[in-house]
């Protein structure tokens, strides 16, 4: 059985899919978020006629992370009161990314 979630179907920069994926699947990633992003970039560039400039990639990634934070950072903050070290590290990673990029 297969299912599609069409709730947020739309046209947007590719980094928005990546940011959302990193936020929703953070507990299930087999590698670090940075490694997932690097692999995403490789796969994205394999379908283009030329590689992305680093500045373009950073902008795509930044927009995607901001989008994910605006939509999902509240759920990461809920875990802070539990004393769970993993939840605190996850929230800290997002805060660090936002502070570094804005």
N, C-alpha and C positions, 0 to 999 in steps of 0.2 A: 504494500500500500504506500502511496506517496501523497503528499499534501503540499499545497502552496499557500503561503500567507501573503495575500494581496493587500493587506491593510495599509501599508505605507508605500505603495507603488508610485513611482514618479521618476522624473529626470533630475539628476543631481551629480555633482562631482563624485568620482569613484571613491575618494577618501571617506565619504560619508558611510558607505557600506562597510568599509574597513573599521572605522571608529565604532560603529554599532556592533559589529561582530566582536571586536575586542572587549567591549563592555558586557555584552550578554554572555559571552562564552569564556570569560576570564578564568573560571574555575575548571574548565575542561580543556584548556589549551595544552598541547603536548610540548610546546616550547614557549619561550618568553614572548611577551607582546612585541618586543623589538624584533625578534626573529620572525614572528608571523608577519609583521609589517614589511620586513625586508623581502620575505618570500612573496608576499602580495605584489610588491613592486616588481620583482623579477617576472612574475606571471603577467602582470599588466604590460610591462615593456615588451614581452615576447610577442604581444599582439599588435604592437605599434611599429611604424616604419623607422623610428629613431628613439633612442632612450630619452627619458625625461630628464630635464635639467634638475640638479639637486634643489634649486630654489622652487621649482614647480612642484616637485615631490613633497618638499617640506610644507608648502602651502596646502596641498591636497590632504596631507596627513593632519596638519593643524586644524583645518576646517572639519575633518572627520572626527577628531578627538573633541573639539568644541561641541559639535552636534551631539555626540554621544554623552558628553558631560551634562549638557543642558537637559537632555531627555532622561538620563539614567543615574546621574550622580547622587540623587536623593536616595536611591536604593542602596548604593554603596555606603552612604552615611548611616543608614539604619543599622548596619552591622557594627558600628563603632561602639555602641553601648554594651555589646555582649562580652567585651574583653577578648574576643577572638583575634589572635595575632595575624592570621591570614586576612581577615576583614580590614584590619588596621593598615596592613601593608598594601592592600588593594586600593583603599581610599587614598593613602599616601602617594601611590604611583600616579593616580589621576590628578591630585593636587599639584604634584611636582611637574607633570606635563603642562598643566594649565599655567602655572607660574612661569615656566621656562618659555612658553610660546606667546604669552601675552603680558 
